[in-house]
Amino acid sequence: MVIAAVVAAGIWMFVQRELDFREELETRPLPEGLHPIVGQKTEELAGMAAKRGIRIEITDGFRSHDEQNQLFAQGRTAYGPVVTHARGGQSYHNYGLAVDYAIRTTDGRLVWDTGYDGNGNGKSDWFEVADIAKEIGFEWGGDWSGFKDYPHLQMTFGLSTSELDAGWRPEDTDKYEVMAGKSE
């Protein structure tokens, strides 16, 4: 009898904590900017690329759900080519966990030419930047099996966009620095 009461109390406490946590998840606000670790790694990427003679420009970072929906409409109900398959809430940009980049040429133009070799080492600057990004913890949209999004870099911190939309956030900085490639 006593054991059953202890087990029942334990189950009740677990359920109550789970319900409280789920309620708290629903009240978490959406991010309004780039996640600090993503921002730090983006700066690190730019510096590492510069050491190889490659200048990058971050062309997009955080995007609101409305901005994402406008991009999704492009090529469908709005003028322009299709540039995304993600609606608002389905992109890591919407949670401050993604950036897009372009290469700045020696004459100052921005290019999205994956064959451009501005540093003259016989390798595509675009792919050199993608390799550096992956070394420091980013996932690259050019590795996707479906729609290839060559300018796209993201850090998911092990969370899906569905989990992010439900309120989950990468909050434990130390844990996520390790997951993002910083294992010191």
Rosetta constraint file for C-alpha pairs under 8 A:
AtomPair CA 1 CA 5 HARMONIC 6.32 0.50
AtomPair CA 2 CA 6 HARMONIC 6.23 0.50
AtomPair CA 3 CA 7 HARMONIC 6.11 0.50
AtomPair CA 4 CA 8 HARMONIC 6.01 0.50
AtomPair CA 5 CA 9 HARMONIC 6.07 0.50
AtomPair CA 6 CA 10 HARMONIC 6.13 0.50
AtomPair CA 7 CA 11 HARMONIC 6.17 0.50
AtomPair CA 8 CA 12 HARMONIC 6.10 0.50
AtomPair CA 9 CA 13 HARMONIC 6.15 0.50
AtomPair CA 10 CA 14 HARMONIC 6.20 0.50
AtomPair CA 11 CA 15 HARMONIC 6.12 0.50
AtomPair CA 12 CA 16 HARMONIC 6.02 0.50
AtomPair CA 13 CA 17 HARMONIC 6.12 0.50
AtomPair CA 14 CA 18 HARMONIC 6.17 0.50
AtomPair CA 15 CA 19 HARMONIC 6.12 0.50
AtomPair CA 16 CA 20 HARMONIC 6.11 0.50
AtomPair CA 17 CA 21 HARMONIC 6.05 0.50
AtomPair CA 18 CA 22 HARMONIC 6.16 0.50
AtomPair CA 19 CA 23 HARMONIC 6.14 0.50
AtomPair CA 20 CA 24 HARMONIC 6.16 0.50
AtomPair CA 21 CA 25 HARMONIC 6.16 0.50
AtomPair CA 22 CA 26 HARMONIC 6.48 0.50
AtomPair CA 23 CA 27 HARMONIC 6.83 0.50
AtomPair CA 24 CA 28 HARMONIC 6.60 0.50
AtomPair CA 25 CA 166 HARMONIC 6.74 0.50
AtomPair CA 25 CA 167 HARMONIC 4.71 0.50
AtomPair CA 25 CA 168 HARMONIC 6.49 0.50
AtomPair CA 26 CA 166 HARMONIC 6.58 0.50
AtomPair CA 26 CA 167 HARMONIC 5.82 0.50
AtomPair CA 27 CA 167 HARMONIC 7.47 0.50
AtomPair CA 28 CA 167 HARMONIC 5.64 0.50
AtomPair CA 29 CA 167 HARMONIC 7.57 0.50
AtomPair CA 30 CA 95 HARMONIC 6.89 0.50
AtomPair CA 30 CA 167 HARMONIC 7.68 0.50
AtomPair CA 31 CA 35 HARMONIC 7.98 0.50
AtomPair CA 31 CA 94 HARMONIC 7.69 0.50
AtomPair CA 31 CA 95 HARMONIC 5.57 0.50
AtomPair CA 31 CA 96 HARMONIC 6.53 0.50
AtomPair CA 32 CA 62 HARMONIC 7.32 0.50
AtomPair CA 32 CA 64 HARMONIC 7.60 0.50
AtomPair CA 32 CA 95 HARMONIC 7.69 0.50
AtomPair CA 32 CA 96 HARMONIC 7.31 0.50
AtomPair CA 33 CA 61 HARMONIC 7.95 0.50
AtomPair CA 33 CA 62 HARMONIC 5.30 0.50
AtomPair CA 33 CA 63 HARMONIC 7.89 0.50
AtomPair CA 33 CA 95 HARMONIC 7.63 0.50
AtomPair CA 33 CA 96 HARMONIC 5.39 0.50
AtomPair CA 34 CA 38 HARMONIC 6.59 0.50
AtomPair CA 34 CA 39 HARMONIC 6.12 0.50
AtomPair CA 34 CA 61 HARMONIC 6.52 0.50
AtomPair CA 34 CA 62 HARMONIC 5.37 0.50
AtomPair CA 34 CA 95 HARMONIC 7.49 0.50
AtomPair CA 34 CA 96 HARMONIC 3.92 0.50
AtomPair CA 34 CA 97 HARMONIC 6.33 0.50
AtomPair CA 34 CA 98 HARMONIC 7.76 0.50
AtomPair CA 35 CA 39 HARMONIC 6.19 0.50
AtomPair CA 35 CA 95 HARMONIC 7.76 0.50
AtomPair CA 35 CA 96 HARMONIC 5.07 0.50
AtomPair CA 35 CA 97 HARMONIC 5.95 0.50
AtomPair CA 36 CA 40 HARMONIC 6.09 0.50
AtomPair CA 37 CA 41 HARMONIC 6.06 0.50
AtomPair CA 37 CA 173 HARMONIC 7.93 0.50
AtomPair CA 37 CA 177 HARMONIC 7.24 0.50
AtomPair CA 38 CA 42 HARMONIC 5.98 0.50
AtomPair CA 38 CA 96 HARMONIC 7.68 0.50
AtomPair CA 38 CA 97 HARMONIC 6.10 0.50
AtomPair CA 38 CA 98 HARMONIC 7.27 0.50
AtomPair CA 38 CA 154 HARMONIC 7.96 0.50
AtomPair CA 38 CA 155 HARMONIC 6.91 0.50
AtomPair CA 39 CA 43 HARMONIC 6.36 0.50
AtomPair CA 40 CA 44 HARMONIC 6.26 0.50
AtomPair CA 41 CA 45 HARMONIC 6.02 0.50
AtomPair CA 41 CA 136 HARMONIC 7.09 0.50
AtomPair CA 42 CA 46 HARMONIC 6.31 0.50
AtomPair CA 42 CA 99 HARMONIC 7.98 0.50
AtomPair CA 43 CA 47 HARMONIC 6.28 0.50
AtomPair CA 44 CA 48 HARMONIC 6.15 0.50
AtomPair CA 45 CA 49 HARMONIC 6.04 0.50
AtomPair CA 45 CA 129 HARMONIC 7.65 0.50
AtomPair CA 45 CA 132 HARMONIC 6.74 0.50
AtomPair CA 45 CA 133 HARMONIC 6.11 0.50
AtomPair CA 45 CA 136 HARMONIC 7.71 0.50
AtomPair CA 46 CA 50 HARMONIC 6.08 0.50
AtomPair CA 46 CA 55 HARMONIC 7.03 0.50
AtomPair CA 46 CA 56 HARMONIC 6.14 0.50
AtomPair CA 46 CA 57 HARMONIC 8.00 0.50
AtomPair CA 47 CA 51 HARMONIC 6.40 0.50
AtomPair CA 48 CA 52 HARMONIC 6.84 0.50
AtomPair CA 48 CA 132 HARMONIC 7.40 0.50
AtomPair CA 49 CA 53 HARMONIC 6.53 0.50
AtomPair CA 49 CA 54 HARMONIC 5.08 0.50
AtomPair CA 49 CA 55 HARMONIC 6.48 0.50
AtomPair CA 49 CA 56 HARMONIC 7.34 0.50
AtomPair CA 49 CA 128 HARMONIC 7.91 0.50
AtomPair CA 49 CA 129 HARMONIC 6.22 0.50
AtomPair CA 49 CA 132 HARMONIC 7.40 0.50
AtomPair CA 50 CA 54 HARMONIC 4.85 0.50
AtomPair CA 50 CA 55 HARMONIC 5.46 0.50
AtomPair CA 50 CA 56 HARMONIC 7.86 0.50
AtomPair CA 52 CA 119 HARMONIC 7.31 0.50
AtomPair CA 53 CA 118 HARMONIC 7.79 0.50
AtomPair CA 53 CA 119 HARMONIC 5.36 0.50
AtomPair CA 54 CA 103 HARMONIC 7.33 0.50
AtomPair CA 54 CA 104 HARMONIC 7.64 0.50
AtomPair CA 54 CA 118 HARMONIC 7.01 0.50
AtomPair CA 54 CA 119 HARMONIC 6.30 0.50
AtomPair CA 54 CA 125 HARMONIC 6.58 0.50
AtomPair CA 54 CA 129 HARMONIC 7.99 0.50
AtomPair CA 55 CA 103 HARMONIC 6.00 0.50
AtomPair CA 55 CA 104 HARMONIC 5.30 0.50
AtomPair CA 55 CA 105 HARMONIC 7.35 0.50
AtomPair CA 56 CA 101 HARMONIC 6.48 0.50
AtomPair CA 56 CA 102 HARMONIC 5.69 0.50
AtomPair CA 56 CA 103 HARMONIC 4.59 0.50
AtomPair CA 56 CA 104 HARMONIC 5.53 0.50
AtomPair CA 57 CA 101 HARMONIC 5.51 0.50
AtomPair CA 57 CA 102 HARMONIC 5.34 0.50
AtomPair CA 57 CA 103 HARMONIC 6.19 0.50
AtomPair CA 57 CA 104 HARMONIC 6.47 0.50
AtomPair CA 57 CA 110 HARMONIC 7.68 0.50
AtomPair CA 58 CA 99 HARMONIC 6.70 0.50
AtomPair CA 58 CA 100 HARMONIC 5.74 0.50
AtomPair CA 58 CA 101 HARMONIC 4.38 0.50
AtomPair CA 58 CA 102 HARMONIC 6.53 0.50
AtomPair CA 59 CA 99 HARMONIC 7.52 0.50
AtomPair CA 59 CA 100 HARMONIC 5.54 0.50
AtomPair CA 59 CA 101 HARMONIC 5.27 0.50
AtomPair CA 59 CA 102 HARMONIC 6.62 0.50
AtomPair CA 60 CA 99 HARMONIC 5.48 0.50
AtomPair CA 60 CA 100 HARMONIC 5.03 0.50
AtomPair CA 60 CA 101 HARMONIC 7.08 0.50
AtomPair CA 61 CA 93 HARMONIC 6.13 0.50
AtomPair CA 61 CA 96 HARMONIC 6.75 0.50
AtomPair CA 61 CA 97 HARMONIC 7.92 0.50
AtomPair CA 61 CA 98 HARMONIC 5.92 0.50
AtomPair CA 61 CA 99 HARMONIC 4.26 0.50
AtomPair CA 61 CA 100 HARMONIC 6.44 0.50
AtomPair CA 62 CA 93 HARMONIC 4.92 0.50
AtomPair CA 62 CA 94 HARMONIC 5.95 0.50
AtomPair CA 62 CA 95 HARMONIC 6.85 0.50
AtomPair CA 62 CA 96 HARMONIC 4.66 0.50
AtomPair CA 62 CA 97 HARMONIC 7.39 0.50
AtomPair CA 62 CA 98 HARMONIC 6.97 0.50
AtomPair CA 62 CA 99 HARMONIC 7.24 0.50
AtomPair CA 63 CA 67 HARMONIC 5.87 0.50
AtomPair CA 63 CA 68 HARMONIC 6.26 0.50
AtomPair CA 63 CA 93 HARMONIC 5.31 0.50
AtomPair CA 63 CA 94 HARMONIC 4.95 0.50
AtomPair CA 63 CA 95 HARMONIC 7.72 0.50
AtomPair CA 63 CA 96 HARMONIC 7.35 0.50
AtomPair CA 64 CA 68 HARMONIC 6.20 0.50
AtomPair CA 64 CA 88 HARMONIC 7.39 0.50
AtomPair CA 64 CA 93 HARMONIC 7.85 0.50
AtomPair CA 64 CA 94 HARMONIC 5.39 0.50
AtomPair CA 65 CA 69 HARMONIC 6.16 0.50
AtomPair CA 65 CA 87 HARMONIC 7.63 0.50
AtomPair CA 65 CA 88 HARMONIC 4.06 0.50
AtomPair CA 65 CA 89 HARMONIC 5.80 0.50
AtomPair CA 65 CA 94 HARMONIC 6.01 0.50
AtomPair CA 66 CA 70 HARMONIC 6.29 0.50
AtomPair CA 66 CA 88 HARMONIC 6.37 0.50
AtomPair CA 67 CA 71 HARMONIC 6.34 0.50
AtomPair CA 67 CA 88 HARMONIC 7.54 0.50
AtomPair CA 68 CA 72 HARMONIC 6.11 0.50
AtomPair CA 68 CA 86 HARMONIC 7.43 0.50
AtomPair CA 68 CA 87 HARMONIC 5.94 0.50
AtomPair CA 68 CA 88 HARMONIC 4.83 0.50
AtomPair CA 68 CA 89 HARMONIC 7.86 0.50
AtomPair CA 68 CA 91 HARMONIC 7.72 0.50
AtomPair CA 68 CA 94 HARMONIC 7.38 0.50
AtomPair CA 69 CA 73 HARMONIC 6.16 0.50
AtomPair CA 69 CA 87 HARMONIC 5.23 0.50
AtomPair CA 69 CA 88 HARMONIC 5.06 0.50
AtomPair CA 70 CA 74 HARMONIC 6.59 0.50
AtomPair CA 71 CA 83 HARMONIC 6.98 0.50
AtomPair CA 71 CA 84 HARMONIC 6.76 0.50
AtomPair CA 72 CA 76 HARMONIC 7.54 0.50
AtomPair CA 72 CA 82 HARMONIC 7.26 0.50
AtomPair CA 72 CA 83 HARMONIC 7.25 0.50
AtomPair CA 72 CA 84 HARMONIC 5.70 0.50
AtomPair CA 72 CA 85 HARMONIC 6.40 0.50
AtomPair CA 72 CA 86 HARMONIC 6.37 0.50
AtomPair CA 72 CA 87 HARMONIC 5.72 0.50
AtomPair CA 73 CA 77 HARMONIC 5.22 0.50
AtomPair CA 73 CA 78 HARMONIC 5.41 0.50
AtomPair CA 73 CA 82 HARMONIC 7.96 0.50
AtomPair CA 74 CA 78 HARMONIC 4.62 0.50
AtomPair CA 74 CA 79 HARMONIC 5.65 0.50
AtomPair CA 74 CA 80 HARMONIC 5.35 0.50
AtomPair CA 74 CA 81 HARMONIC 6.14 0.50
AtomPair CA 74 CA 82 HARMONIC 5.58 0.50
AtomPair CA 74 CA 83 HARMONIC 7.15 0.50
AtomPair CA 75 CA 79 HARMONIC 5.66 0.50
AtomPair CA 75 CA 80 HARMONIC 4.87 0.50
AtomPair CA 75 CA 81 HARMONIC 4.49 0.50
AtomPair CA 75 CA 82 HARMONIC 4.43 0.50
AtomPair CA 75 CA 83 HARMONIC 7.73 0.50
AtomPair CA 76 CA 82 HARMONIC 7.09 0.50
AtomPair CA 86 CA 90 HARMONIC 5.18 0.50
AtomPair CA 86 CA 91 HARMONIC 5.65 0.50
AtomPair CA 87 CA 91 HARMONIC 7.04 0.50
AtomPair CA 88 CA 94 HARMONIC 7.02 0.50
AtomPair CA 89 CA 94 HARMONIC 5.96 0.50
AtomPair CA 89 CA 161 HARMONIC 6.84 0.50
AtomPair CA 89 CA 162 HARMONIC 7.88 0.50
AtomPair CA 89 CA 165 HARMONIC 6.15 0.50
AtomPair CA 90 CA 94 HARMONIC 7.49 0.50
AtomPair CA 90 CA 161 HARMONIC 5.52 0.50
AtomPair CA 90 CA 162 HARMONIC 7.27 0.50
AtomPair CA 91 CA 95 HARMONIC 7.59 0.50
AtomPair CA 91 CA 161 HARMONIC 6.58 0.50
AtomPair CA 92 CA 96 HARMONIC 6.53 0.50
AtomPair CA 92 CA 97 HARMONIC 5.16 0.50
AtomPair CA 92 CA 98 HARMONIC 5.39 0.50
AtomPair CA 92 CA 154 HARMONIC 6.76 0.50
AtomPair CA 92 CA 155 HARMONIC 7.97 0.50
AtomPair CA 92 CA 156 HARMONIC 7.28 0.50
AtomPair CA 92 CA 161 HARMONIC 6.52 0.50
AtomPair CA 93 CA 97 HARMONIC 5.62 0.50
AtomPair CA 93 CA 98 HARMONIC 4.70 0.50
AtomPair CA 93 CA 99 HARMONIC 6.76 0.50
AtomPair CA 95 CA 164 HARMONIC 7.22 0.50
AtomPair CA 97 CA 154 HARMONIC 5.66 0.50
AtomPair CA 97 CA 155 HARMONIC 5.50 0.50
AtomPair CA 97 CA 156 HARMONIC 6.59 0.50
AtomPair CA 98 CA 152 HARMONIC 7.06 0.50
AtomPair CA 98 CA 153 HARMONIC 5.54 0.50
AtomPair CA 98 CA 154 HARMONIC 4.08 0.50
AtomPair CA 98 CA 155 HARMONIC 6.42 0.50
AtomPair CA 99 CA 152 HARMONIC 5.99 0.50
AtomPair CA 99 CA 153 HARMONIC 5.40 0.50
AtomPair CA 99 CA 154 HARMONIC 6.42 0.50
AtomPair CA 100 CA 151 HARMONIC 4.83 0.50
AtomPair CA 100 CA 152 HARMONIC 4.51 0.50
AtomPair CA 100 CA 153 HARMONIC 6.08 0.50
AtomPair CA 101 CA 151 HARMONIC 5.09 0.50
AtomPair CA 101 CA 152 HARMONIC 6.82 0.50
AtomPair CA 101 CA 153 HARMONIC 7.97 0.50
AtomPair CA 102 CA 110 HARMONIC 6.14 0.50
AtomPair CA 102 CA 111 HARMONIC 5.85 0.50
AtomPair CA 102 CA 112 HARMONIC 5.50 0.50
AtomPair CA 102 CA 126 HARMONIC 7.97 0.50
AtomPair CA 102 CA 151 HARMONIC 6.49 0.50
AtomPair CA 103 CA 110 HARMONIC 5.58 0.50
AtomPair CA 103 CA 111 HARMONIC 5.31 0.50
AtomPair CA 103 CA 112 HARMONIC 6.47 0.50
AtomPair CA 103 CA 125 HARMONIC 7.55 0.50
AtomPair CA 103 CA 126 HARMONIC 7.02 0.50
AtomPair CA 104 CA 108 HARMONIC 5.66 0.50
AtomPair CA 104 CA 109 HARMONIC 5.50 0.50
AtomPair CA 104 CA 110 HARMONIC 4.55 0.50
AtomPair CA 104 CA 111 HARMONIC 6.33 0.50
AtomPair CA 105 CA 109 HARMONIC 5.24 0.50
AtomPair CA 105 CA 110 HARMONIC 6.26 0.50
AtomPair CA 105 CA 111 HARMONIC 7.01 0.50
AtomPair CA 105 CA 118 HARMONIC 6.38 0.50
AtomPair CA 106 CA 118 HARMONIC 6.77 0.50
AtomPair CA 112 CA 126 HARMONIC 7.98 0.50
AtomPair CA 112 CA 151 HARMONIC 7.57 0.50
AtomPair CA 113 CA 126 HARMONIC 7.52 0.50
AtomPair CA 114 CA 124 HARMONIC 6.37 0.50
AtomPair CA 114 CA 125 HARMONIC 7.32 0.50
AtomPair CA 114 CA 126 HARMONIC 5.20 0.50
AtomPair CA 114 CA 127 HARMONIC 7.09 0.50
AtomPair CA 115 CA 124 HARMONIC 5.12 0.50
AtomPair CA 115 CA 125 HARMONIC 7.39 0.50
AtomPair CA 115 CA 126 HARMONIC 7.17 0.50
AtomPair CA 116 CA 124 HARMONIC 5.53 0.50
AtomPair CA 116 CA 125 HARMONIC 6.04 0.50
AtomPair CA 116 CA 126 HARMONIC 7.10 0.50
AtomPair CA 117 CA 121 HARMONIC 7.02 0.50
AtomPair CA 117 CA 122 HARMONIC 6.59 0.50
AtomPair CA 117 CA 123 HARMONIC 6.07 0.50
AtomPair CA 117 CA 124 HARMONIC 4.95 0.50
AtomPair CA 117 CA 125 HARMONIC 5.22 0.50
AtomPair CA 118 CA 125 HARMONIC 6.73 0.50
AtomPair CA 119 CA 125 HARMONIC 7.30 0.50
AtomPair CA 123 CA 127 HARMONIC 7.63 0.50
AtomPair CA 123 CA 128 HARMONIC 7.15 0.50
AtomPair CA 124 CA 128 HARMONIC 6.26 0.50
AtomPair CA 125 CA 129 HARMONIC 6.19 0.50
AtomPair CA 126 CA 130 HARMONIC 6.36 0.50
AtomPair CA 127 CA 131 HARMONIC 6.08 0.50
AtomPair CA 128 CA 132 HARMONIC 6.30 0.50
AtomPair CA 129 CA 133 HARMONIC 6.09 0.50
AtomPair CA 130 CA 134 HARMONIC 6.22 0.50
AtomPair CA 130 CA 140 HARMONIC 6.46 0.50
AtomPair CA 131 CA 135 HARMONIC 6.25 0.50
AtomPair CA 132 CA 136 HARMONIC 6.53 0.50
AtomPair CA 133 CA 137 HARMONIC 6.47 0.50
AtomPair CA 133 CA 138 HARMONIC 5.28 0.50
AtomPair CA 133 CA 139 HARMONIC 7.48 0.50
AtomPair CA 133 CA 140 HARMONIC 7.55 0.50
AtomPair CA 133 CA 153 HARMONIC 7.54 0.50
AtomPair CA 134 CA 138 HARMONIC 4.76 0.50
AtomPair CA 134 CA 139 HARMONIC 5.87 0.50
AtomPair CA 134 CA 140 HARMONIC 6.86 0.50
AtomPair CA 135 CA 181 HARMONIC 7.35 0.50
AtomPair CA 136 CA 180 HARMONIC 7.00 0.50
AtomPair CA 136 CA 181 HARMONIC 5.39 0.50
AtomPair CA 136 CA 182 HARMONIC 7.30 0.50
AtomPair CA 137 CA 155 HARMONIC 6.99 0.50
AtomPair CA 137 CA 179 HARMONIC 7.51 0.50
AtomPair CA 137 CA 180 HARMONIC 4.39 0.50
AtomPair CA 137 CA 181 HARMONIC 4.45 0.50
AtomPair CA 137 CA 182 HARMONIC 7.67 0.50
AtomPair CA 138 CA 153 HARMONIC 5.87 0.50
AtomPair CA 138 CA 154 HARMONIC 5.36 0.50
AtomPair CA 138 CA 155 HARMONIC 5.23 0.50
AtomPair CA 138 CA 180 HARMONIC 6.97 0.50
AtomPair CA 139 CA 143 HARMONIC 7.97 0.50
AtomPair CA 139 CA 153 HARMONIC 5.61 0.50
AtomPair CA 139 CA 154 HARMONIC 5.23 0.50
AtomPair CA 139 CA 155 HARMONIC 6.18 0.50
AtomPair CA 140 CA 144 HARMONIC 7.56 0.50
AtomPair CA 140 CA 149 HARMONIC 7.91 0.50
AtomPair CA 140 CA 150 HARMONIC 7.22 0.50
AtomPair CA 140 CA 152 HARMONIC 5.97 0.50
AtomPair CA 140 CA 153 HARMONIC 4.74 0.50
AtomPair CA 140 CA 154 HARMONIC 6.65 0.50
AtomPair CA 141 CA 148 HARMONIC 5.81 0.50
AtomPair CA 141 CA 149 HARMONIC 4.49 0.50
AtomPair CA 141 CA 150 HARMONIC 5.38 0.50
AtomPair CA 141 CA 151 HARMONIC 7.02 0.50
AtomPair CA 141 CA 152 HARMONIC 5.01 0.50
AtomPair CA 141 CA 153 HARMONIC 6.16 0.50
AtomPair CA 141 CA 154 HARMONIC 7.97 0.50
AtomPair CA 142 CA 148 HARMONIC 4.93 0.50
AtomPair CA 142 CA 149 HARMONIC 5.30 0.50
AtomPair CA 142 CA 150 HARMONIC 4.46 0.50
AtomPair CA 142 CA 151 HARMONIC 7.69 0.50
AtomPair CA 142 CA 152 HARMONIC 7.51 0.50
AtomPair CA 143 CA 148 HARMONIC 6.99 0.50
AtomPair CA 144 CA 148 HARMONIC 5.70 0.50
AtomPair CA 144 CA 149 HARMONIC 7.62 0.50
AtomPair CA 155 CA 180 HARMONIC 6.81 0.50
AtomPair CA 156 CA 160 HARMONIC 6.94 0.50
AtomPair CA 157 CA 170 HARMONIC 6.33 0.50
AtomPair CA 157 CA 176 HARMONIC 6.01 0.50
AtomPair CA 157 CA 179 HARMONIC 6.33 0.50
AtomPair CA 157 CA 180 HARMONIC 6.81 0.50
AtomPair CA 158 CA 179 HARMONIC 7.91 0.50
AtomPair CA 159 CA 163 HARMONIC 6.05 0.50
AtomPair CA 159 CA 164 HARMONIC 6.64 0.50
AtomPair CA 159 CA 168 HARMONIC 7.71 0.50
AtomPair CA 159 CA 170 HARMONIC 7.86 0.50
AtomPair CA 160 CA 164 HARMONIC 6.31 0.50
AtomPair CA 161 CA 165 HARMONIC 5.93 0.50
AtomPair CA 162 CA 166 HARMONIC 6.20 0.50
AtomPair CA 163 CA 167 HARMONIC 6.52 0.50
AtomPair CA 163 CA 168 HARMONIC 5.52 0.50
AtomPair CA 164 CA 168 HARMONIC 4.76 0.50
AtomPair CA 164 CA 169 HARMONIC 6.13 0.50
AtomPair CA 170 CA 176 HARMONIC 6.92 0.50
AtomPair CA 171 CA 176 HARMONIC 7.81 0.50
AtomPair CA 172 CA 176 HARMONIC 6.20 0.50
AtomPair CA 173 CA 177 HARMONIC 5.96 0.50
AtomPair CA 174 CA 178 HARMONIC 6.55 0.50
AtomPair CA 175 CA 179 HARMONIC 6.50 0.50
AtomPair CA 176 CA 180 HARMONIC 5.89 0.50
AtomPair CA 177 CA 181 HARMONIC 6.50 0.50
AtomPair CA 177 CA 182 HARMONIC 5.31 0.50
AtomPair CA 177 CA 183 HARMONIC 7.43 0.50
AtomPair CA 178 CA 182 HARMONIC 4.67 0.50
AtomPair CA 178 CA 183 HARMONIC 4.86 0.50
AtomPair CA 178 CA 184 HARMONIC 7.82 0.50
AtomPair CA 179 CA 183 HARMONIC 7.86 0.50
